[in-house]
């Protein structure tokens, strides 16, 4: 294989035994460096762990690497465990962090850790997992970090060097192998220079048909259309039904492929697969998290066949999944960030825009932004597209489970851990002081609530240390013997409720007597937790349990078909499966713990068995795929 300059440089450092962080644009070819680490490690008979930020990316890497390296590849993501003793093990970063803290001996055979999308350390909800993984990285493991363009990559490397006392090489590539050309649709005109947006315009609405016709004339297909809402993705796809992008031969090929894939994944009778069929016949599709996971996979496979010409999708399609196109379109340059809608970060824009331009096929990639001058200014548009990407910042928020694990190992010495963090490395005195206060407050709360006593973890503390993110509510349910005495339906109701996040104004359906009792008990427990966290000024607060899925969960646990189960909720089918899978992961984490009685362990296994069946079984999807 002929490598680019930055790939050669990174591989040279790796061959010399150095850890490396590689910073390069989306689509530049960072995966080739990871593949070199994997191949050379297999030859040397040493282990490699490959972490990815989302399960969809973990699954795709498993399929890709399995095709390349065969039985040497395994996967472990909480809801999937295939070949878990393999020398090359793919996992989510959460699983890696948990292994470091809970079972460090299991990592002895692995010499390399590959962090794909290492800039995820900046993610407000999950970045702390990356930071903890890097703080506690075993001394015997080398690191390969792969990242999109970030300006403070040397700062990140400097921090890791400072805490592990070994050099971290940085390799930076600014140039894209396929350059991007930017276009704008404003007042229904297509403009090829951003300066043209300064001219006063008469507020004509931007028509989708105008943009797509322009792309067709300029041979800009296939194209990915990024949209920041699931319903919007589907609506725009259906709005495009008057287009037909395929000739008779292509239509025959795509129809045959779609039908065979639907048969393979038992989707032929699914309403959602049937709704997609007329779009597929015209070379159009949509893709978002609310879809059945198997249907999303079908769409992805058809897209890689190059028979799909336009796909309307949410931004997860941009995250590491290798789906390049000739053009990328942006429905908007504003999106929802946690609590409110704001203008896109430059880094997020390029994560998506970087899908334009297929290496080895296109000499240029084309990016179209649809602009409404009443919603976004010229200056902001220019900043998003031509500004410097945002620096990555620590999002450290040490969980109760992490503190319990650290206390077990270091006792009060755990306070020496915080100065090793990126947060400490980047922060001023006041921020450092507040972060330390939060850790002290959480530890005091854990002692007051009986998770730690006499310098050791109590039985309740042992139970809670394995369930990251849901420690207190599950710990209290355990302490009050509620978890011990509920049946498998109760366990399913509890685990679905603690991981579920309702949409705004989403209603709870009528609950069974059993679910109402559990809801009441959880609300009493949460009121106590909330009161204690307010007393100690702990933020962000622990998440309450939401019982919107209880009726659907009970139906599914009793063997009801998925179609009928959907009638008990207004949650999207893909989301329902995601929450059922998250519930399976929580049940497995509880089962791994040492604090459960043998009776409870049996009941946990039974709940997993009846919950993790048919379309919910992610492992089955991977095996069949």
C-alpha positions as CSV (number, residue, x, y, z in Angstrom):
1,X,0.0,0.0,0.0
2,X,1.2,3.5,-0.8
3,X,0.9,5.8,2.2
4,X,0.4,9.6,2.3
5,X,3.0,11.7,4.1
6,X,1.2,11.9,7.4
7,X,0.4,8.1,7.4
8,X,4.1,7.3,6.8
9,X,5.1,9.6,9.6
10,X,2.6,8.1,12.1
11,X,3.5,4.5,11.1
12,X,7.2,5.4,11.6
13,X,6.6,6.5,15.2
14,X,4.4,3.4,15.8
15,X,7.2,1.1,14.5
16,X,9.6,2.8,16.9
17,X,7.3,1.9,19.8
18,X,5.9,5.4,20.4
19,X,2.4,6.4,21.3
20,X,0.8,8.7,18.6
21,X,-2.1,11.1,18.2
22,X,-3.0,11.7,14.6
23,X,-5.0,14.8,13.7
24,X,-6.4,14.9,10.1
25,X,-9.5,15.9,8.2
26,X,-12.5,13.5,7.9
27,X,-11.8,11.1,5.0
28,X,-8.0,11.7,4.9
29,X,-7.3,8.0,5.7
30,X,-6.7,7.8,9.4
31,X,-8.1,4.2,9.6
32,X,-5.1,2.9,7.5
33,X,-2.9,3.8,10.5
34,X,-5.1,1.8,12.9
35,X,-5.0,-1.1,10.4
36,X,-1.2,-1.0,10.5
37,X,-1.2,-1.3,14.3
38,X,-3.7,-4.2,14.2
39,X,-1.8,-6.1,11.5
40,X,1.6,-5.7,13.1
41,X,0.2,-6.6,16.5
42,X,-1.4,-9.8,15.1
43,X,2.0,-10.7,13.6
44,X,3.8,-10.1,16.9
45,X,1.0,-12.0,18.8
46,X,0.2,-9.0,21.0
47,X,-3.3,-7.7,21.7
48,X,-5.0,-4.5,20.5
49,X,-8.1,-2.8,21.8
50,X,-10.0,-0.5,19.5
51,X,-12.6,1.9,21.0
52,X,-15.3,3.9,19.2
53,X,-17.6,6.5,20.6
54,X,-20.9,4.9,19.4
55,X,-22.1,1.3,19.1
56,X,-23.0,1.8,15.4
57,X,-19.4,2.6,14.7
58,X,-18.1,-0.3,16.8
59,X,-20.4,-2.6,14.9
60,X,-19.2,-1.3,11.5
61,X,-15.5,-1.6,12.5
62,X,-16.2,-5.2,13.7
63,X,-17.7,-6.1,10.3
64,X,-14.9,-4.3,8.4
65,X,-12.0,-5.7,10.4
66,X,-13.6,-9.2,10.6
67,X,-13.6,-9.2,6.7
68,X,-9.9,-8.2,6.8
69,X,-8.5,-10.0,9.8
70,X,-11.0,-12.9,10.3
71,X,-11.2,-14.6,13.7
72,X,-8.6,-12.3,15.3
73,X,-11.4,-9.8,15.8
74,X,-13.9,-9.7,18.7
75,X,-16.4,-7.2,20.0
76,X,-17.6,-6.2,23.4
77,X,-20.1,-3.3,23.7
78,X,-22.4,-4.2,26.7
79,X,-25.2,-5.5,24.6
80,X,-22.9,-7.6,22.2
81,X,-20.2,-10.1,23.1
82,X,-18.7,-12.0,20.2
83,X,-15.2,-13.6,20.5
84,X,-14.4,-11.6,23.7
85,X,-11.0,-13.3,24.2
86,X,-9.8,-12.2,20.7
87,X,-6.4,-10.6,20.3
88,X,-8.1,-7.6,18.6
89,X,-11.1,-6.5,20.7
90,X,-13.4,-3.7,19.6
91,X,-15.4,-2.0,22.4
92,X,-17.0,1.2,23.4
93,X,-14.9,3.6,25.5
94,X,-17.2,3.1,28.4
95,X,-16.4,-0.7,28.5
96,X,-12.7,0.1,28.3
97,X,-12.9,2.6,31.2
98,X,-14.9,0.1,33.3
99,X,-12.3,-2.7,32.6
100,X,-9.5,-0.4,33.7
101,X,-11.3,0.3,37.0
102,X,-13.1,-3.0,37.7
103,X,-10.9,-5.7,36.2
104,X,-7.4,-4.3,35.2
105,X,-5.9,-7.8,35.0
106,X,-8.1,-8.5,31.9
107,X,-6.0,-5.9,30.0
108,X,-2.6,-7.5,30.5
109,X,-2.5,-9.2,27.1
110,X,-3.2,-5.9,25.2
111,X,-0.3,-3.7,24.2
112,X,-2.2,-1.1,22.2
113,X,-5.3,1.0,22.7
114,X,-6.7,2.8,19.7
115,X,-9.1,5.7,20.5
116,X,-11.1,6.5,17.4
117,X,-12.5,10.0,17.5
118,X,-10.4,11.0,20.5
119,X,-11.7,14.5,20.3
120,X,-14.9,13.0,21.9
121,X,-13.1,13.9,25.2
122,X,-14.9,17.3,24.6
123,X,-18.4,15.8,24.5
124,X,-20.4,17.3,27.4
125,X,-22.3,14.1,28.2
126,X,-19.6,11.4,27.7
127,X,-16.3,13.1,27.4
128,X,-15.4,12.3,31.0
129,X,-15.2,8.6,30.0
130,X,-12.3,9.4,27.6
131,X,-10.6,11.5,30.2
132,X,-10.8,8.8,32.9
133,X,-9.6,6.2,30.3
134,X,-6.5,8.3,29.6
135,X,-5.8,9.1,33.3
136,X,-5.9,5.4,34.3
137,X,-4.4,4.1,31.1
138,X,-2.3,1.0,32.0
139,X,1.5,1.7,31.9
140,X,2.1,-1.2,29.5
141,X,-0.2,0.0,26.8
142,X,0.7,2.3,23.9
143,X,-1.8,4.7,22.6
144,X,-3.0,5.6,19.1
145,X,-5.5,8.5,19.1
146,X,-7.3,9.4,15.9
147,X,-9.0,12.8,15.6
148,X,-10.6,15.2,13.3
149,X,-8.9,18.6,13.0
150,X,-8.5,20.3,16.4
151,X,-6.1,23.2,17.1
152,X,-4.9,22.2,20.6
153,X,-3.8,18.6,19.8
154,X,-0.3,19.4,21.2
155,X,-1.9,20.5,24.4
156,X,-3.8,17.2,24.7
157,X,-0.5,15.2,23.9
158,X,1.4,17.4,26.5
159,X,-1.2,16.5,29.2
160,X,-0.9,12.8,28.5
161,X,2.9,13.0,28.5
162,X,2.8,14.9,31.9
163,X,0.8,12.1,33.6
164,X,2.4,9.0,32.1
165,X,6.0,10.2,31.7
166,X,6.4,8.9,28.2
167,X,6.6,10.8,24.9
168,X,3.4,11.2,22.8
169,X,4.1,11.9,19.1
170,X,1.7,14.2,17.3
171,X,1.1,13.9,13.5
172,X,-0.9,16.7,11.9
173,X,-2.4,16.8,8.4
174,X,-4.3,19.9,7.3
175,X,-4.8,19.1,3.7
176,X,-7.7,17.0,2.5
177,X,-6.9,14.4,-0.1
178,X,-10.1,15.6,-2.0
179,X,-10.5,19.4,-1.7
180,X,-13.9,20.9,-0.9
181,X,-15.7,23.5,-2.9
182,X,-18.5,25.4,-1.0
183,X,-21.9,26.5,-2.4
184,X,-24.8,28.3,-0.8
185,X,-28.5,28.3,-1.5
186,X,-30.1,31.6,-0.5
187,X,-33.4,33.1,-1.7
188,X,-33.6,30.0,-4.0
189,X,-30.4,31.0,-5.8
190,X,-27.3,28.8,-5.9
191,X,-24.2,30.9,-5.1
192,X,-20.6,29.7,-5.4
193,X,-18.9,32.4,-3.3
194,X,-19.7,33.3,0.3
195,X,-19.3,37.0,-0.5
196,X,-22.5,36.8,-2.6
197,X,-24.5,36.3,0.6
198,X,-23.8,39.9,1.5
199,X,-26.1,41.2,-1.3
200,X,-29.6,42.2,-0.2
201,X,-32.2,39.5,-1.2
202,X,-35.9,39.3,-1.5
203,X,-36.6,36.4,0.9
204,X,-37.7,33.8,-1.6
205,X,-38.0,30.4,0.1
206,X,-35.2,27.9,-0.7
207,X,-36.8,25.1,-2.7
208,X,-35.3,21.6,-2.4
209,X,-36.1,20.8,-6.0
210,X,-34.0,23.8,-7.1
211,X,-31.0,22.5,-5.2
212,X,-31.4,18.9,-6.3
213,X,-31.8,19.9,-10.0
214,X,-28.6,21.9,-9.7
215,X,-26.8,18.9,-8.3
216,X,-28.0,16.7,-11.1
217,X,-26.9,19.2,-13.8
218,X,-23.5,19.5,-12.2
219,X,-23.1,15.7,-11.8
220,X,-23.0,16.2,-8.0
221,X,-24.6,12.8,-7.1
222,X,-24.4,10.7,-5.0
223,X,-25.2,13.2,-2.2
224,X,-25.7,13.1,1.6
225,X,-28.3,15.6,2.9
226,X,-27.7,16.4,6.6
227,X,-30.7,17.4,8.6
228,X,-31.1,17.9,12.4
229,X,-34.4,16.1,13.0
230,X,-35.7,12.7,12.3
231,X,-39.1,13.7,11.0
232,X,-37.6,16.3,8.8
233,X,-35.3,13.7,7.2
234,X,-38.3,11.5,6.3
235,X,-40.4,14.5,5.1
236,X,-37.7,15.7,2.8
237,X,-37.1,12.2,1.4
238,X,-40.8,11.9,0.6
239,X,-40.8,15.4,-0.9
240,X,-38.2,14.1,-3.3
241,X,-40.4,11.3,-4.6
242,X,-41.1,13.2,-7.8
243,X,-37.4,12.7,-8.7
244,X,-36.2,9.4,-10.2
245,X,-32.4,9.1,-10.1
246,X,-32.1,5.6,-11.6
247,X,-32.2,4.1,-15.0
248,X,-34.0,0.8,-15.6
249,X,-30.9,-1.3,-14.9
250,X,-30.1,0.5,-11.7
251,X,-33.7,0.3,-10.5
252,X,-33.7,-3.5,-11.1
253,X,-30.3,-3.9,-9.2
254,X,-31.4,-1.7,-6.2
255,X,-34.8,-3.4,-5.9
256,X,-33.2,-6.8,-6.0
257,X,-30.5,-5.8,-3.4
258,X,-33.1,-4.2,-1.1
259,X,-35.4,-7.2,-1.2
260,X,-32.6,-9.7,-0.5
261,X,-31.3,-7.6,2.4
262,X,-34.8,-7.2,3.9
263,X,-35.2,-11.0,3.6
264,X,-31.9,-11.6,5.3
265,X,-32.8,-9.3,8.3
266,X,-36.5,-10.5,8.6
267,X,-37.7,-7.0,7.5
268,X,-40.0,-7.9,4.5
269,X,-43.2,-7.7,6.6
270,X,-42.1,-4.6,8.5
271,X,-44.2,-1.5,7.8
272,X,-41.2,0.8,8.0
273,X,-39.3,-1.3,5.4
274,X,-42.3,-1.2,3.1
275,X,-42.6,2.6,3.5
276,X,-39.0,3.0,2.4
277,X,-39.5,0.8,-0.7
278,X,-40.9,3.4,-3.2
279,X,-38.0,5.8,-2.2
280,X,-35.4,3.1,-2.7
281,X,-36.7,2.4,-6.2
282,X,-35.9,6.0,-7.1
283,X,-32.5,6.0,-5.6
284,X,-33.6,7.9,-2.4
285,X,-33.5,6.9,1.3
286,X,-33.4,8.3,4.8
287,X,-31.4,7.2,7.8
288,X,-31.8,8.2,11.5
289,X,-31.7,6.8,15.1
290,X,-35.5,6.3,15.2
291,X,-35.3,3.5,12.6
292,X,-35.0,-0.2,13.2
293,X,-31.2,-0.9,13.6
294,X,-31.5,-3.7,10.9
295,X,-33.2,-1.3,8.5
296,X,-30.5,1.3,9.0
297,X,-27.9,-1.4,8.2
298,X,-29.8,-2.2,5.0
299,X,-29.7,1.5,4.0
300,X,-26.0,1.7,4.8
301,X,-25.2,-1.4,2.6
302,X,-27.2,0.0,-0.3
303,X,-25.4,3.3,0.0
304,X,-22.0,1.6,-0.2
305,X,-23.2,-0.1,-3.4
306,X,-23.4,3.4,-5.0
307,X,-27.0,2.7,-6.2
308,X,-28.5,5.3,-3.7
309,X,-28.1,8.8,-5.1
310,X,-29.6,11.0,-2.3
311,X,-29.8,10.0,1.4
312,X,-31.5,12.3,4.0
313,X,-29.8,11.6,7.3
314,X,-29.1,12.9,10.8
315,X,-25.5,13.7,11.9
316,X,-24.7,10.2,13.3
317,X,-24.1,9.2,9.7
318,X,-21.0,11.4,9.7
319,X,-19.4,10.0,12.8
320,X,-16.6,7.7,11.6
321,X,-18.9,5.6,9.5
322,X,-17.2,5.3,6.1
323,X,-19.9,6.5,3.8
324,X,-18.4,9.1,1.5
325,X,-20.4,10.8,-1.3
326,X,-19.7,13.3,-4.1
327,X,-21.7,16.1,-2.4
328,X,-23.0,17.0,1.0
329,X,-26.0,19.3,1.7
330,X,-26.8,21.0,4.9
331,X,-30.5,21.7,5.6
332,X,-29.5,24.3,8.2
333,X,-26.4,25.6,10.0
334,X,-28.1,25.5,13.4
335,X,-28.7,22.5,15.6
336,X,-29.8,21.4,19.1
337,X,-26.9,21.3,21.5
338,X,-28.1,19.7,24.8
339,X,-30.5,22.4,26.0
340,X,-30.9,24.9,23.2
341,X,-30.6,25.4,19.4
342,X,-27.4,27.3,18.4
343,X,-25.2,27.7,15.4
344,X,-23.0,24.8,14.4
345,X,-19.5,24.4,15.7
346,X,-16.9,24.5,12.9
347,X,-15.6,21.1,14.1
348,X,-19.1,19.6,13.7
349,X,-19.6,21.2,10.3
350,X,-16.4,19.6,9.0
351,X,-17.3,16.2,10.6
352,X,-20.3,16.2,8.2
353,X,-18.8,18.2,5.3
354,X,-15.9,15.9,5.2
355,X,-18.1,13.1,3.8
356,X,-18.0,15.0,0.4
357,X,-15.5,13.8,-2.1
358,X,-14.7,10.1,-2.5
359,X,-11.0,9.4,-2.4
360,X,-9.8,7.8,-5.6
361,X,-13.0,8.6,-7.3
362,X,-13.6,12.4,-7.1
363,X,-11.1,15.2,-7.7
364,X,-13.2,17.6,-5.7
365,X,-16.0,17.4,-3.1
366,X,-19.0,19.8,-3.1
367,X,-20.7,21.2,0.0
368,X,-24.0,23.0,-0.2
369,X,-25.4,25.1,2.7
370,X,-29.0,26.2,2.7
371,X,-29.0,29.7,4.2
372,X,-32.0,31.7,5.6
373,X,-30.5,35.2,6.2
374,X,-33.2,35.9,8.8
375,X,-31.9,33.0,10.9
376,X,-28.2,33.2,10.5
377,X,-25.9,36.2,9.7
378,X,-23.2,36.3,7.0
379,X,-20.6,36.6,9.8
380,X,-21.7,33.5,11.5
381,X,-21.9,31.5,8.2
382,X,-18.4,32.6,7.5
383,X,-17.2,31.7,11.0
384,X,-18.7,28.2,10.8
385,X,-17.2,27.4,7.4
386,X,-13.9,29.3,7.3
387,X,-13.1,29.8,11.0
388,X,-10.7,27.8,13.1
389,X,-12.1,24.6,14.6
390,X,-12.9,24.8,18.3
391,X,-10.3,23.7,20.9
392,X,-11.1,20.6,22.9
393,X,-11.9,21.2,26.5
394,X,-12.2,18.8,29.5
395,X,-15.7,17.7,30.4
396,X,-14.7,15.9,33.6
397,X,-17.6,14.9,35.7
398,X,-16.4,12.0,37.9
399,X,-19.2,9.5,38.5
400,X,-20.2,8.0,41.8
401,X,-19.2,4.5,40.5
402,X,-15.7,5.8,39.5
403,X,-15.3,7.3,43.0
404,X,-16.4,4.0,44.6
405,X,-13.8,2.1,42.6
406,X,-11.1,4.6,43.3
407,X,-11.9,4.7,47.0
408,X,-11.7,0.9,47.1
409,X,-8.2,1.2,45.7
410,X,-6.8,4.4,47.1
411,X,-9.0,5.3,50.1
412,X,-8.6,9.1,50.8
413,X,-5.6,9.1,48.5
414,X,-8.1,9.4,45.6
415,X,-7.9,13.2,45.9
416,X,-4.4,12.9,44.4
417,X,-6.0,11.7,41.2
418,X,-7.7,15.0,40.2
419,X,-4.4,16.9,39.6
420,X,-3.7,14.2,36.9
421,X,-6.8,15.3,34.9
422,X,-7.0,17.3,31.7
423,X,-9.5,19.5,33.6
424,X,-6.8,20.4,36.1
425,X,-4.2,20.8,33.3
426,X,-6.5,23.3,31.4
427,X,-8.2,25.2,34.3
428,X,-7.5,28.2,36.5
429,X,-7.4,28.1,40.2
430,X,-11.1,28.8,40.8
431,X,-12.2,26.0,38.4
432,X,-9.7,23.6,40.0
433,X,-11.0,24.5,43.5
434,X,-14.7,23.9,42.4
435,X,-13.9,20.6,40.7
436,X,-12.2,19.4,43.9
437,X,-15.1,20.6,46.0
438,X,-17.5,18.5,43.8
439,X,-15.4,15.3,44.3
440,X,-15.3,15.9,48.1
441,X,-19.1,16.5,48.1
442,X,-19.8,13.3,46.2
443,X,-17.6,11.3,48.6
444,X,-19.3,12.8,51.6
445,X,-22.7,12.0,50.2
446,X,-21.6,8.4,49.5
447,X,-20.4,8.1,53.1
448,X,-23.6,9.6,54.5
449,X,-25.9,7.4,52.4
450,X,-24.0,4.3,53.5
451,X,-22.0,3.3,50.4
452,X,-18.8,3.7,52.3
453,X,-18.3,3.0,56.0
454,X,-15.3,2.5,58.2
455,X,-12.9,3.0,55.3
456,X,-14.4,0.3,53.1
457,X,-17.2,-0.1,50.6
458,X,-20.4,-1.5,52.1
459,X,-22.4,-4.2,50.4
460,X,-24.5,-1.4,48.8
461,X,-21.3,0.3,47.7
462,X,-20.0,-3.0,46.1
463,X,-23.4,-3.2,44.3
464,X,-23.3,0.4,43.0
465,X,-19.7,0.5,41.8
466,X,-20.5,-1.6,38.7
467,X,-23.4,0.5,37.3
468,X,-22.0,3.8,36.0
469,X,-24.5,6.6,35.7
470,X,-27.3,4.9,37.7
471,X,-25.5,4.2,40.9
472,X,-27.6,5.9,43.5
473,X,-31.1,5.0,42.4
474,X,-30.1,1.3,41.9
475,X,-28.1,1.4,45.1
476,X,-31.1,2.5,47.1
477,X,-33.4,0.0,45.3
478,X,-30.9,-2.7,46.3
479,X,-30.6,-1.4,49.9
480,X,-34.3,-1.4,50.4
481,X,-34.6,-5.0,49.0
482,X,-36.8,-3.8,46.2
483,X,-34.5,-5.2,43.4
484,X,-34.1,-8.4,45.4
485,X,-37.9,-9.1,45.5
486,X,-39.2,-7.9,42.1
487,X,-39.8,-10.5,39.4
488,X,-38.3,-10.3,35.9
489,X,-41.0,-7.9,34.7
490,X,-40.2,-5.6,37.6
491,X,-36.5,-5.7,36.8
492,X,-37.2,-4.8,33.1
493,X,-39.5,-1.9,34.2
494,X,-36.8,-0.6,36.5
495,X,-33.9,-0.8,34.1
496,X,-35.9,0.7,31.2
497,X,-37.1,3.6,33.4
498,X,-33.6,4.6,34.7
499,X,-32.1,4.8,31.2
500,X,-35.1,6.4,29.4
501,X,-35.1,10.1,28.4
502,X,-38.5,11.3,27.3
503,X,-39.1,13.9,24.6
504,X,-40.5,17.2,25.6
505,X,-44.2,16.8,26.5
506,X,-44.1,13.0,26.0
507,X,-46.9,11.4,28.0
508,X,-46.7,8.3,30.3
509,X,-49.2,5.6,29.2
510,X,-51.6,3.9,31.7
511,X,-49.4,1.8,33.9
512,X,-50.1,-1.7,35.4
513,X,-50.5,-2.1,39.2
514,X,-46.9,-3.5,39.4
515,X,-45.4,-0.6,37.4
516,X,-47.3,2.0,39.5
517,X,-45.9,0.5,42.7
518,X,-42.3,0.5,41.3
519,X,-42.8,4.1,40.0
520,X,-43.9,5.3,43.5
521,X,-40.9,3.6,45.2
522,X,-38.5,5.1,42.6
523,X,-40.0,8.6,43.1
524,X,-39.6,8.4,46.9
525,X,-36.0,7.2,46.5
526,X,-35.2,9.9,43.9
527,X,-36.6,12.6,46.2
528,X,-34.1,11.6,48.9
529,X,-31.2,11.5,46.3
530,X,-32.2,15.0,45.0
531,X,-32.4,16.4,48.5
532,X,-29.0,15.1,49.4
533,X,-27.4,16.4,46.1
534,X,-28.9,19.8,46.6
535,X,-27.6,19.9,50.2
536,X,-24.1,19.1,48.9
537,X,-24.5,21.4,45.8
538,X,-23.7,18.5,43.5
539,X,-24.3,19.0,39.8
540,X,-25.3,17.8,37.3
541,X,-28.0,16.1,39.4
542,X,-28.6,12.3,39.1
543,X,-31.2,11.4,36.5
544,X,-34.7,10.5,37.6
545,X,-36.5,7.3,36.4
546,X,-39.1,7.9,33.7
547,X,-41.8,5.2,33.2
548,X,-42.9,6.0,29.7
549,X,-41.7,2.6,28.4
550,X,-43.1,0.5,31.3
551,X,-46.2,-0.8,29.5
552,X,-44.2,-1.6,26.3
553,X,-41.5,-3.3,28.3
554,X,-44.0,-5.5,30.2
555,X,-45.6,-6.5,26.8
556,X,-42.2,-7.3,25.3
557,X,-41.1,-9.3,28.4
558,X,-44.3,-11.4,28.2
559,X,-43.5,-12.4,24.6
560,X,-45.6,-9.9,22.7
561,X,-44.5,-9.4,19.0
562,X,-42.5,-6.2,18.3
563,X,-45.3,-4.7,16.1
564,X,-47.9,-5.1,18.9
565,X,-45.4,-3.9,21.6
566,X,-45.1,-0.6,19.6
567,X,-48.8,0.1,20.2
568,X,-48.0,0.7,23.9
569,X,-45.6,3.6,23.3
570,X,-45.2,6.7,21.1
571,X,-41.4,6.2,21.1
572,X,-39.8,5.6,17.7
573,X,-39.2,1.9,16.9
574,X,-35.4,2.4,16.7
575,X,-35.4,4.3,20.0
576,X,-37.4,1.6,21.7
577,X,-34.9,-1.0,20.6
578,X,-32.0,1.2,21.8
579,X,-33.5,1.6,25.3
580,X,-34.3,-2.1,25.5
581,X,-30.6,-2.8,24.6
582,X,-29.4,-0.2,27.2
583,X,-31.6,-2.0,29.7
584,X,-29.9,-5.3,28.8
585,X,-26.5,-3.7,29.4
586,X,-27.5,-2.5,32.8
587,X,-28.9,-5.9,33.7
588,X,-25.6,-7.5,32.6
589,X,-23.6,-5.0,34.7
590,X,-25.7,-5.9,37.7
591,X,-25.1,-9.6,37.1
592,X,-21.3,-9.1,36.8
593,X,-21.2,-7.6,40.3
594,X,-20.3,-9.6,43.4
595,X,-23.0,-8.1,45.7
596,X,-26.0,-9.9,44.1
597,X,-27.4,-13.0,45.7
598,X,-27.6,-16.2,43.6
599,X,-31.4,-15.9,43.5
600,X,-31.1,-12.3,42.1
601,X,-28.5,-13.4,39.6
602,X,-30.8,-16.1,38.3
603,X,-33.6,-13.6,37.9
604,X,-31.3,-11.1,36.1
605,X,-30.3,-13.8,33.6
606,X,-34.0,-14.6,33.0
607,X,-34.8,-11.0,32.5
608,X,-32.0,-10.6,30.0
609,X,-33.2,-13.8,28.2
610,X,-36.8,-12.6,27.7
611,X,-35.8,-8.9,26.9
612,X,-32.8,-9.6,24.6
613,X,-34.7,-11.6,21.9
614,X,-35.5,-11.3,18.2
615,X,-35.0,-7.7,16.9
616,X,-33.6,-6.4,20.2
617,X,-30.7,-8.9,20.1
618,X,-27.9,-6.8,18.7
619,X,-25.5,-9.8,18.7
620,X,-27.8,-11.7,16.4
621,X,-27.9,-8.7,14.0
622,X,-24.0,-8.7,13.8
623,X,-23.8,-12.5,13.4
624,X,-26.4,-12.6,10.6
625,X,-24.9,-9.5,9.0
